Amino acid sequence: MERLVGAWLPNGFGSVLSVFLAVVAISLPFTASRVQAAEALRPQLRSVKPNSTSVPLYSLLKLDVDLEAEYDNPFDPDQVDLQGVFTAPSGREIRVPGFFMLPYSRQSAPGEVEWLSLPGRARWEIRFTPDEVGSWRYVVSVKTVGGEATSSPGQFEVTTSDRPGFIRVSKDNPRGFAFDNGEPFWGIGENMGWYGSRKTGDYDGWLTRLAENGGNLIRVWMCSWAFGIEWDGPDGLGNYLFRQDRAYQLDWLFEKADEMGIKIILVLNNHGQLSARVNPEWDKNPYNARNGGPLARPAGFFTDAQAKDLFVQRLRYIVARWGYATNLLAWEFWNEVDLTDDYDQDAVTAWHREMAEVLRALDPFDHLISTSFSNYRREASIWSLPGMDFTMTHFYGQPPWGDQDPAKSILQRDREKRKFAKPTFTAEYGLDWSAPSAQDPRGFHLHDILWASTVSGAAASAMTWWWDNYVHPNDLYYHFRPVSEFVARIGAGSLAGEPFTARVNGVPAGRRIEAYGEKGQNGVTVLWVRDARATWAEMKQGYEPQPVSGLWLELGGLAPGRYRVLWWDTVEGRPIRETTVTVEGGAGTLILELPSFGRDVAAAIRPE
């Protein structure tokens, strides 16, 4: 049985229509109070249609499920629980949750203000990514208060492909990332938290420019003003119908980013949702008792049983809809959770422990899990949890002066986080927390944090914050290319290694030359040598680094043998020179003569 439901869809319909009333056919025949187990109709699976019967390895298989059932809320698995069980050629079974959706479509051209249409009726879908080549089988089941139904078995073939799989903590290097096929991954990117006035049309330009310059990682928020699916008062609590346009936007973003080779860290909650003080949204939060929710105060989110159940329900939907994505690097529980009101370390730690276990059980694809804090010294109790796969740092300079030496900040904080013996990197960085980096319009600090990350032991580059009002309008994407080409040349496995500091000899009076390095798991040693006075702040005051030559440094601890030394222009993104050197027996010390350089230079030393 079906009835017509009017869905008010207020977002993403262009400048002509700001509000759209769509009438969609969905199975909502009775209120929850009228649907009793004894009288409810048994659910029926009318059909299960795969989008293909042959799928390349690590590519998406969609099952379009036509079902008839009685329920009040299609997003509540206690009312209607759709699942697919996939059996691999090896006999391994993988259980994947299904989900309800409205099938939006983007009609606007790339870069234009987003225009969405709703061409079809509501439907149920299961998304699955196979990780074995060969013949797969599947069975779909649905369970409601009225009973259960199971489909006839289906089958599809998985063919070989060059897709490397999901991203994990590397088996060869516990401080780095790698794909399922063992290929190392080192992220290079920036935050792209949410869209502006053009909605997803903004991402057309942002993603294109980042990808053109070798970027491969962004960080995105499921915030109320963009991709969040649970908001808008009491009707939005546990019911995502009126934000299906936002869910579609996230569908689009994952697909677009994947086409460009860009991975996503998906932030599930932001601090303002539970704050009346810092970026406050608590007054509009559907969990707030004043809005009909279960919580009298924000901190109750971490302890209240009903709030936890609602969040677990949201996690299930998020996993069902986007867990398939191989370009999802990680789920991030919170952006800067320590800025939530009445922050309680013990309660928040216990919540992270519990929810990490829940999410791990829900996610059949076993994506990485993390969280974040505004204070980079927090929170050892959470970073030490087995459920936290990697650590992150957020760091901003203080107004009005800003961070005077960004490279030093990245080196110090990334290296400090190594004590947790997990991958780490700086996921948010800004010269000044209060405004875009107008003090440095040419992006000298962006150059510095990217190159500092290559020798800080980090598993990814530092990610600048001001993407929409600094990087893009100043077209600073070119800073990513020299780093990305260097990493491509030496191999991502050369990074996330053991950092060290080297002494530079022959430095003329008046110059401060510093050398930093790290030894990668693959035997490659990476160096970054810089004029420590040539920061954005000093250069703003008129300092111009002149070419310096005749410098040399000693590297110890190398095995005897021949090494190939590549010197790299960090601005042009090209080799300066490449030579072969020999380390004799004994102390294993290598003396390197540096090429002439002005602001900085990089090198990679590889055993032959």
DRENTORVO-921886 format. One record per residue (C-alpha): y, x, z negated. Coordinates in nm, 2 decimals. Layout:
<atoms>
ATOM     yy     xx     zz
ATOM      Y      X      Z
...
</atoms>
This chain:
<atoms>
ATOM     yy     xx     zz
ATOM   0.00   0.00   0.00
ATOM   0.35   0.12   0.08
ATOM   0.71   0.02   0.03
ATOM   1.04   0.14   0.17
ATOM   1.24   0.37  -0.06
ATOM   1.61   0.45   0.01
ATOM   1.66   0.82  -0.05
ATOM   2.02   0.94  -0.10
ATOM   2.04   1.29   0.05
ATOM   2.38   1.43  -0.02
ATOM   2.35   1.79   0.11
ATOM   2.34   1.96   0.45
ATOM   2.45   1.70   0.70
ATOM   2.75   1.88   0.85
ATOM   3.11   1.80   0.85
ATOM   3.08   1.45   1.01
ATOM   2.84   1.30   0.75
ATOM   2.85   1.42   0.39
ATOM   2.61   1.15   0.27
ATOM   2.31   1.02   0.45
ATOM   2.09   0.73   0.36
ATOM   1.74   0.78   0.49
ATOM   1.47   0.52   0.46
ATOM   1.13   0.69   0.44
ATOM   0.79   0.54   0.40
ATOM   0.62   0.68   0.10
ATOM   0.34   0.55  -0.12
ATOM   0.52   0.42  -0.43
ATOM   0.37   0.07  -0.48
ATOM   0.41   0.01  -0.85
ATOM   0.59   0.14  -1.15
ATOM   0.39   0.36  -1.38
ATOM   0.35   0.08  -1.64
ATOM   0.18  -0.14  -1.39
ATOM  -0.07   0.12  -1.25
ATOM  -0.36   0.10  -1.49
ATOM  -0.68   0.29  -1.44
ATOM  -0.89  -0.03  -1.43
ATOM  -0.69  -0.20  -1.16
ATOM  -0.55   0.09  -0.96
ATOM  -0.68   0.14  -0.61
ATOM  -0.91   0.43  -0.55
ATOM  -0.72   0.70  -0.34
ATOM  -0.82   0.75   0.02
ATOM  -0.79   1.06   0.25
ATOM  -0.72   0.91   0.59
ATOM  -0.71   1.24   0.77
ATOM  -0.67   1.61   0.73
ATOM  -0.52   1.79   1.03
ATOM  -0.48   2.17   1.05
ATOM  -0.19   2.31   1.25
ATOM  -0.45   2.54   1.42
ATOM  -0.82   2.62   1.42
ATOM  -0.75   2.99   1.48
ATOM  -0.51   3.18   1.25
ATOM  -0.43   3.55   1.25
ATOM  -0.50   3.74   0.93
ATOM  -0.22   3.68   0.66
ATOM  -0.07   3.41   0.87
ATOM   0.00   3.05   0.76
ATOM  -0.25   2.76   0.79
ATOM  -0.10   2.42   0.73
ATOM  -0.30   2.11   0.65
ATOM  -0.12   1.78   0.72
ATOM  -0.28   1.53   0.48
ATOM  -0.26   1.16   0.53
ATOM  -0.35   1.00   0.20
ATOM  -0.32   0.65   0.04
ATOM  -0.28   0.63  -0.33
ATOM  -0.09   0.46  -0.61
ATOM   0.16   0.66  -0.81
ATOM   0.51   0.64  -0.94
ATOM   0.61   1.01  -0.90
ATOM   0.45   1.21  -0.61
ATOM   0.56   1.53  -0.78
ATOM   0.36   1.47  -1.10
ATOM   0.01   1.61  -1.07
ATOM  -0.10   1.39  -1.36
ATOM  -0.04   1.09  -1.13
ATOM  -0.15   1.24  -0.80
ATOM  -0.32   1.58  -0.77
ATOM  -0.39   1.70  -0.42
ATOM  -0.58   2.03  -0.38
ATOM  -0.76   2.23  -0.11
ATOM  -1.06   2.45  -0.18
ATOM  -1.09   2.73   0.08
ATOM  -1.41   2.93   0.11
ATOM  -1.38   3.28   0.26
ATOM  -1.64   3.45   0.48
ATOM  -1.74   3.65   0.18
ATOM  -1.81   3.33  -0.02
ATOM  -1.51   3.36  -0.24
ATOM  -1.34   3.03  -0.32
ATOM  -0.96   2.98  -0.35
ATOM  -0.81   2.66  -0.49
ATOM  -0.46   2.58  -0.35
ATOM  -0.24   2.29  -0.47
ATOM  -0.09   2.05  -0.22
ATOM   0.26   1.90  -0.23
ATOM   0.47   1.60  -0.12
ATOM   0.76   1.66   0.12
ATOM   1.02   1.51   0.35
ATOM   1.00   1.68   0.69
ATOM   1.36   1.79   0.76
ATOM   1.46   1.98   1.07
ATOM   1.77   2.20   1.13
ATOM   1.95   2.09   1.44
ATOM   2.25   2.33   1.42
ATOM   2.27   2.65   1.63
ATOM   2.25   2.99   1.45
ATOM   2.56   3.07   1.26
ATOM   2.70   2.71   1.27
ATOM   2.75   2.48   0.98
ATOM   2.41   2.35   0.89
ATOM   2.31   2.01   1.03
ATOM   1.98   1.86   0.91
ATOM   1.79   1.56   1.05
ATOM   1.49   1.38   0.91
ATOM   1.28   1.30   1.22
ATOM   0.96   1.20   1.06
ATOM   0.81   1.01   0.76
ATOM   0.72   1.16   0.43
ATOM   0.39   1.35   0.41
ATOM   0.16   1.56   0.21
ATOM   0.08   1.92   0.30
ATOM  -0.13   2.22   0.19
ATOM  -0.02   2.57   0.28
ATOM  -0.27   2.86   0.28
ATOM  -0.27   3.22   0.38
ATOM  -0.61   3.37   0.45
ATOM  -0.69   3.73   0.35
ATOM  -1.02   3.78   0.53
ATOM  -1.12   3.79   0.89
ATOM  -1.40   3.55   1.00
ATOM  -1.50   3.19   0.96
ATOM  -1.33   2.99   0.67
ATOM  -1.42   2.65   0.54
ATOM  -1.21   2.40   0.34
ATOM  -1.24   2.07   0.16
ATOM  -0.94   1.86   0.05
ATOM  -0.95   1.64  -0.26
ATOM  -0.71   1.40  -0.43
ATOM  -0.72   1.27  -0.78
ATOM  -0.52   0.98  -0.93
ATOM  -0.55   0.73  -1.21
ATOM  -0.75   0.52  -0.97
ATOM  -1.02   0.78  -0.90
ATOM  -1.09   1.07  -0.67
ATOM  -1.15   1.12  -0.30
ATOM  -1.28   1.42  -0.10
ATOM  -1.25   1.50   0.27
ATOM  -1.51   1.60   0.51
ATOM  -1.54   1.98   0.54
ATOM  -1.31   2.16   0.78
ATOM  -1.33   2.50   0.94
ATOM  -1.10   2.76   1.10
ATOM  -1.13   3.11   1.23
ATOM  -0.92   3.41   1.11
ATOM  -0.86   3.68   1.37
ATOM  -0.74   4.04   1.31
ATOM  -0.36   4.10   1.30
ATOM  -0.12   4.38   1.21
ATOM   0.03   4.19   0.92
ATOM  -0.02   4.40   0.60
ATOM  -0.06   4.12   0.35
ATOM   0.10   4.04   0.02
ATOM   0.29   4.30  -0.19
ATOM   0.13   4.43  -0.51
ATOM   0.18   4.71  -0.76
ATOM   0.03   5.01  -0.57
ATOM  -0.32   5.11  -0.67
ATOM  -0.23   5.47  -0.58
ATOM   0.11   5.47  -0.76
ATOM   0.16   5.24  -1.06
ATOM   0.53   5.29  -1.03
ATOM   0.55   5.17  -0.68
ATOM   0.47   4.87  -0.45
ATOM   0.21   4.85  -0.17
ATOM   0.07   4.58   0.06
ATOM  -0.28   4.45   0.05
ATOM  -0.38   4.70   0.32
ATOM  -0.26   4.99   0.10
ATOM   0.06   5.06   0.30
ATOM   0.34   5.15   0.06
ATOM   0.65   4.93   0.04
ATOM   1.00   5.05  -0.07
ATOM   1.26   4.78  -0.07
ATOM   1.61   4.84   0.08
ATOM   1.85   4.55   0.04
ATOM   2.10   4.34  -0.14
ATOM   2.14   4.02  -0.32
ATOM   2.19   3.70  -0.11
ATOM   2.18   3.46  -0.39
ATOM   2.30   3.14  -0.23
ATOM   2.49   3.01   0.08
ATOM   2.85   2.91   0.13
ATOM   3.02   2.64   0.33
ATOM   2.79   2.68   0.63
ATOM   2.49   2.64   0.41
ATOM   2.19   2.81   0.58
ATOM   2.41   2.89   0.87
ATOM   2.55   3.17   0.66
ATOM   2.21   3.33   0.64
ATOM   2.19   3.36   1.01
ATOM   2.46   3.63   1.01
ATOM   2.37   3.79   0.68
ATOM   2.00   3.83   0.76
ATOM   2.06   3.95   1.11
ATOM   2.31   4.22   1.01
ATOM   2.09   4.34   0.72
ATOM   1.77   4.35   0.94
ATOM   1.96   4.53   1.22
ATOM   2.04   4.81   0.98
ATOM   1.69   4.84   0.84
ATOM   1.72   4.62   0.53
ATOM   1.40   4.46   0.41
ATOM   1.47   4.29   0.08
ATOM   1.69   4.02  -0.06
ATOM   1.72   3.83  -0.39
ATOM   1.77   3.45  -0.38
ATOM   1.84   3.20  -0.66
ATOM   1.70   2.85  -0.69
ATOM   2.04   2.74  -0.84
ATOM   2.17   2.39  -0.86
ATOM   2.44   2.44  -0.59
ATOM   2.19   2.57  -0.33
ATOM   1.81   2.59  -0.34
ATOM   1.74   2.43  -0.68
ATOM   1.50   2.14  -0.66
ATOM   1.53   1.99  -1.01
ATOM   1.88   1.87  -1.10
ATOM   2.12   1.58  -1.06
ATOM   2.08   1.39  -1.38
ATOM   1.78   1.21  -1.53
ATOM   1.65   1.10  -1.20
ATOM   1.61   1.47  -1.11
ATOM   1.40   1.56  -1.41
ATOM   1.04   1.61  -1.28
ATOM   1.13   1.43  -0.96
ATOM   1.23   1.64  -0.66
ATOM   1.27   1.36  -0.40
ATOM   1.65   1.37  -0.39
ATOM   1.65   1.75  -0.33
ATOM   1.40   1.77  -0.05
ATOM   1.68   1.89   0.18
ATOM   1.71   2.19  -0.06
ATOM   1.34   2.25  -0.04
ATOM   1.36   2.25   0.33
ATOM   1.64   2.50   0.33
ATOM   1.42   2.73   0.13
ATOM   1.14   2.67   0.38
ATOM   1.37   2.77   0.66
ATOM   1.49   3.08   0.47
ATOM   1.14   3.21   0.41
ATOM   1.05   3.16   0.77
ATOM   1.37   3.32   0.90
ATOM   1.34   3.62   0.67
ATOM   0.98   3.67   0.76
ATOM   1.07   3.68   1.13
ATOM   1.30   3.97   1.05
ATOM   1.07   4.16   0.82
ATOM   1.27   4.08   0.51
ATOM   1.10   4.02   0.17
ATOM   1.24   3.78  -0.10
ATOM   1.26   3.79  -0.48
ATOM   1.29   3.43  -0.57
ATOM   1.48   3.36  -0.90
ATOM   1.36   3.03  -1.05
ATOM   1.62   2.98  -1.32
ATOM   1.98   3.11  -1.38
ATOM   2.14   3.15  -1.72
ATOM   2.42   2.90  -1.67
ATOM   2.17   2.62  -1.66
ATOM   2.12   2.67  -2.04
ATOM   2.47   2.77  -2.13
ATOM   2.79   2.59  -2.22
ATOM   2.97   2.93  -2.23
ATOM   2.87   3.16  -1.95
ATOM   2.88   3.01  -1.60
ATOM   2.82   2.68  -1.78
ATOM   2.60   2.41  -1.64
ATOM   2.44   2.27  -1.95
ATOM   2.66   1.95  -1.94
ATOM   2.50   1.86  -1.60
ATOM   2.15   1.98  -1.68
ATOM   1.89   1.70  -1.66
ATOM   1.71   1.86  -1.95
ATOM   2.01   1.79  -2.17
ATOM   1.96   1.49  -2.40
ATOM   2.30   1.35  -2.30
ATOM   2.17   1.32  -1.95
ATOM   1.85   1.16  -2.06
ATOM   1.65   1.48  -2.10
ATOM   1.44   1.60  -2.40
ATOM   1.67   1.87  -2.53
ATOM   1.95   1.85  -2.79
ATOM   2.04   2.21  -2.73
ATOM   1.98   2.47  -2.45
ATOM   1.76   2.70  -2.66
ATOM   1.50   2.42  -2.69
ATOM   1.40   2.49  -2.33
ATOM   1.19   2.78  -2.46
ATOM   1.01   2.59  -2.74
ATOM   1.01   2.22  -2.67
ATOM   0.66   2.10  -2.55
ATOM   0.80   1.84  -2.30
ATOM   1.04   2.09  -2.15
ATOM   0.76   2.33  -2.10
ATOM   0.54   2.07  -1.94
ATOM   0.82   1.98  -1.70
ATOM   0.87   2.34  -1.61
ATOM   0.50   2.39  -1.55
ATOM   0.51   2.09  -1.32
ATOM   0.80   2.25  -1.13
ATOM   0.61   2.58  -1.11
ATOM   0.32   2.41  -0.96
ATOM   0.53   2.26  -0.69
ATOM   0.70   2.59  -0.62
ATOM   0.37   2.77  -0.59
ATOM   0.23   2.49  -0.37
ATOM   0.52   2.50  -0.13
ATOM   0.61   2.87  -0.11
ATOM   0.32   3.06  -0.26
ATOM   0.17   3.11   0.08
ATOM   0.45   3.34   0.18
ATOM   0.35   3.71   0.23
ATOM   0.72   3.80   0.23
ATOM   0.77   3.66  -0.12
ATOM   0.78   3.99  -0.32
ATOM   0.80   3.83  -0.66
ATOM   0.87   3.53  -0.88
ATOM   1.16   3.60  -1.11
ATOM   1.16   3.36  -1.41
ATOM   1.52   3.41  -1.51
ATOM   1.84   3.56  -1.40
ATOM   1.99   3.72  -1.71
ATOM   1.81   3.51  -1.96
ATOM   1.99   3.68  -2.25
ATOM   2.31   3.49  -2.15
ATOM   2.16   3.15  -2.23
ATOM   2.31   2.99  -2.54
ATOM   2.16   3.08  -2.89
ATOM   1.94   3.34  -2.73
ATOM   1.64   3.40  -2.95
ATOM   1.44   3.72  -2.86
ATOM   1.11   3.60  -3.02
ATOM   1.12   3.26  -2.87
ATOM   1.21   3.39  -2.52
ATOM   0.94   3.66  -2.54
ATOM   0.68   3.40  -2.64
ATOM   0.79   3.17  -2.35
ATOM   0.76   3.46  -2.10
ATOM   0.42   3.55  -2.23
ATOM   0.30   3.18  -2.20
ATOM   0.46   3.11  -1.86
ATOM   0.34   3.43  -1.70
ATOM  -0.01   3.33  -1.79
ATOM   0.05   2.98  -1.66
ATOM   0.20   3.10  -1.33
ATOM  -0.08   3.36  -1.28
ATOM  -0.33   3.08  -1.31
ATOM  -0.14   2.85  -1.08
ATOM  -0.07   3.10  -0.80
ATOM  -0.38   3.16  -0.59
ATOM  -0.20   3.44  -0.41
ATOM  -0.12   3.64  -0.72
ATOM   0.24   3.73  -0.65
ATOM   0.43   3.97  -0.87
ATOM   0.62   3.83  -1.17
ATOM   0.93   3.96  -1.34
ATOM   1.26   3.84  -1.51
ATOM   1.60   3.99  -1.58
ATOM   1.87   4.05  -1.84
ATOM   2.25   4.11  -1.83
ATOM   2.21   4.39  -2.08
ATOM   2.01   4.67  -1.92
ATOM   1.88   4.78  -2.26
ATOM   1.70   4.45  -2.31
ATOM   1.42   4.35  -2.36
ATOM   1.13   4.59  -2.45
ATOM   0.93   4.30  -2.60
ATOM   0.93   4.13  -2.26
ATOM   0.90   4.43  -2.03
ATOM   0.59   4.54  -2.23
ATOM   0.41   4.21  -2.17
ATOM   0.11   4.24  -1.93
ATOM   0.24   3.95  -1.74
ATOM   0.56   4.13  -1.64
ATOM   0.46   4.33  -1.33
ATOM   0.78   4.53  -1.29
ATOM   1.11   4.58  -1.47
ATOM   1.47   4.54  -1.33
ATOM   1.81   4.65  -1.43
ATOM   2.15   4.47  -1.39
ATOM   2.46   4.69  -1.43
ATOM   2.83   4.63  -1.36
ATOM   3.13   4.84  -1.43
ATOM   3.41   4.70  -1.65
ATOM   3.74   4.59  -1.52
ATOM   4.00   4.71  -1.45
ATOM   3.86   5.06  -1.37
ATOM   3.51   4.97  -1.26
ATOM   3.21   5.21  -1.27
ATOM   3.36   5.55  -1.20
ATOM   3.03   5.72  -1.10
ATOM   2.78   5.46  -0.96
ATOM   2.52   5.72  -0.86
ATOM   2.50   5.85  -1.21
ATOM   2.46   5.50  -1.34
ATOM   2.17   5.43  -1.12
ATOM   2.00   5.76  -1.19
ATOM   2.03   5.71  -1.56
ATOM   1.92   5.36  -1.59
ATOM   1.63   5.37  -1.34
ATOM   1.49   5.68  -1.51
ATOM   1.53   5.52  -1.85
ATOM   1.31   5.22  -1.75
ATOM   1.03   5.45  -1.65
ATOM   0.91   5.44  -2.01
ATOM   0.74   5.11  -1.94
ATOM   0.51   5.28  -1.68
ATOM   0.58   5.00  -1.43
ATOM   0.77   4.98  -1.10
ATOM   1.15   4.95  -1.17
ATOM   1.47   4.93  -0.98
ATOM   1.83   4.80  -1.01
ATOM   1.83   4.44  -0.89
ATOM   2.20   4.38  -0.94
ATOM   2.48   4.63  -0.92
ATOM   2.86   4.60  -0.89
ATOM   3.16   4.83  -0.95
ATOM   3.32   4.55  -1.14
ATOM   3.15   4.23  -1.28
ATOM   3.47   4.02  -1.24
ATOM   3.55   4.05  -0.87
ATOM   3.43   4.19  -0.54
ATOM   3.48   4.56  -0.49
ATOM   3.83   4.55  -0.33
ATOM   3.89   4.90  -0.48
ATOM   3.63   5.05  -0.24
ATOM   3.67   4.87   0.10
ATOM   3.47   5.14   0.28
ATOM   3.17   5.11   0.06
ATOM   3.14   5.47  -0.07
ATOM   2.98   5.34  -0.39
ATOM   2.73   5.14  -0.18
ATOM   2.63   5.46   0.00
ATOM   2.59   5.64  -0.34
ATOM   2.37   5.38  -0.51
ATOM   2.14   5.36  -0.21
ATOM   2.09   5.73  -0.19
ATOM   2.07   5.77  -0.57
ATOM   1.78   5.52  -0.57
ATOM   1.57   5.75  -0.34
ATOM   1.56   6.01  -0.62
ATOM   1.57   5.79  -0.94
ATOM   1.20   5.71  -0.94
ATOM   1.28   5.35  -0.83
ATOM   1.04   5.12  -0.64
ATOM   1.33   4.98  -0.44
ATOM   1.69   5.06  -0.37
ATOM   1.97   4.94  -0.60
ATOM   2.08   4.59  -0.47
ATOM   2.45   4.53  -0.45
ATOM   2.58   4.19  -0.57
ATOM   2.88   4.09  -0.37
ATOM   2.70   4.01  -0.04
ATOM   2.92   3.72   0.09
ATOM   3.27   3.83   0.00
ATOM   3.24   4.21   0.02
ATOM   2.95   4.35   0.22
ATOM   2.96   4.09   0.50
ATOM   3.34   4.05   0.56
ATOM   3.38   4.43   0.55
ATOM   3.06   4.48   0.77
ATOM   2.92   4.74   0.53
ATOM   2.56   4.70   0.65
ATOM   2.58   5.03   0.83
ATOM   2.53   5.20   0.49
ATOM   2.17   5.07   0.48
ATOM   2.06   5.23   0.81
ATOM   2.07   5.60   0.72
ATOM   1.85   5.53   0.42
ATOM   1.61   5.30   0.60
ATOM   1.56   5.56   0.88
ATOM   1.51   5.84   0.63
ATOM   1.24   5.63   0.45
ATOM   1.08   5.54   0.78
ATOM   1.07   5.91   0.88
ATOM   0.92   6.04   0.55
ATOM   0.71   5.74   0.46
ATOM   0.77   5.49   0.18
ATOM   0.49   5.65  -0.02
ATOM   0.72   5.95  -0.07
ATOM   0.94   5.75  -0.31
ATOM   0.89   5.59  -0.65
ATOM   0.78   5.93  -0.76
ATOM   0.84   6.16  -1.06
ATOM   1.22   6.24  -1.08
ATOM   1.37   6.57  -1.16
ATOM   1.71   6.75  -1.16
ATOM   1.75   7.09  -0.98
ATOM   2.02   7.35  -1.01
ATOM   2.23   7.45  -0.71
ATOM   2.33   7.81  -0.68
ATOM   2.63   7.97  -0.50
ATOM   2.87   7.68  -0.57
ATOM   3.23   7.79  -0.51
ATOM   3.50   7.74  -0.78
ATOM   3.64   7.39  -0.79
ATOM   3.33   7.22  -0.66
ATOM   3.07   7.02  -0.86
ATOM   2.75   7.02  -0.67
ATOM   2.45   6.84  -0.82
ATOM   2.09   6.81  -0.69
ATOM   1.84   6.54  -0.78
ATOM   1.49   6.49  -0.66
ATOM   1.15   6.33  -0.71
ATOM   0.80   6.42  -0.63
ATOM   0.61   6.15  -0.45
ATOM   0.24   6.06  -0.50
ATOM   0.18   6.16  -0.14
ATOM   0.29   6.52  -0.21
ATOM   0.64   6.49  -0.05
ATOM   0.94   6.61  -0.25
ATOM   1.27   6.43  -0.18
ATOM   1.61   6.58  -0.26
ATOM   1.96   6.44  -0.27
ATOM   2.24   6.69  -0.31
ATOM   2.59   6.56  -0.36
ATOM   2.95   6.67  -0.44
ATOM   2.98   6.50  -0.78
ATOM   3.35   6.48  -0.74
ATOM   3.32   6.28  -0.42
ATOM   3.29   5.94  -0.59
ATOM   3.47   5.63  -0.46
ATOM   3.72   5.66  -0.76
ATOM   3.81   6.03  -0.69
ATOM   3.83   5.97  -0.31
ATOM   4.06   5.67  -0.38
ATOM   4.29   5.92  -0.56
ATOM   4.30   6.14  -0.26
ATOM   4.00   6.38  -0.30
ATOM   3.85   6.48   0.03
ATOM   3.53   6.68   0.01
ATOM   3.54   6.98   0.25
ATOM   3.23   7.13   0.41
ATOM   3.06   7.37   0.18
ATOM   2.80   7.63   0.29
ATOM   2.60   7.92   0.15
ATOM   2.43   7.71  -0.12
ATOM   2.07   7.74  -0.23
ATOM   1.84   7.61  -0.49
ATOM   1.50   7.69  -0.64
ATOM   1.21   7.44  -0.66
ATOM   0.92   7.53  -0.88
ATOM   0.57   7.38  -0.93
ATOM   0.47   7.38  -0.57
ATOM   0.12   7.48  -0.46
ATOM   0.10   7.79  -0.24
ATOM   0.11   7.71   0.13
ATOM   0.33   7.61   0.42
ATOM   0.59   7.33   0.39
ATOM   0.79   7.14   0.65
ATOM   1.16   7.09   0.53
ATOM   1.36   6.81   0.69
ATOM   1.74   6.80   0.62
ATOM   1.90   6.47   0.67
ATOM   2.25   6.35   0.75
ATOM   2.31   6.07   0.50
ATOM   2.60   5.92   0.70
ATOM   2.48   5.94   1.06
ATOM   2.12   5.88   0.97
ATOM   1.97   6.17   1.17
ATOM   1.80   6.51   1.12
ATOM   2.03   6.81   1.06
ATOM   1.75   7.06   1.10
ATOM   1.38   7.09   1.03
ATOM   1.22   7.42   0.94
ATOM   0.89   7.56   0.81
ATOM   0.88   7.76   0.49
ATOM   0.60   7.93   0.29
ATOM   0.54   7.92  -0.08
ATOM   0.35   8.24  -0.19
ATOM   0.11   8.25  -0.48
ATOM   0.21   8.29  -0.84
ATOM   0.49   8.07  -0.98
ATOM   0.49   7.85  -0.67
ATOM   0.87   7.87  -0.63
ATOM   1.04   7.77  -0.31
ATOM   1.40   7.89  -0.24
ATOM   1.58   7.65  -0.01
ATOM   1.90   7.73   0.18
ATOM   2.11   7.42   0.21
ATOM   2.29   7.33   0.54
ATOM   2.66   7.30   0.54
ATOM   2.77   6.95   0.42
ATOM   3.07   6.77   0.29
ATOM   2.99   6.47   0.06
ATOM   2.61   6.48   0.04
ATOM   2.29   6.57   0.21
ATOM   1.92   6.47   0.17
ATOM   1.59   6.65   0.23
ATOM   1.22   6.59   0.24
ATOM   0.97   6.87   0.18
ATOM   0.62   6.80   0.30
ATOM   0.31   7.01   0.28
ATOM   0.17   7.10   0.63
</atoms>
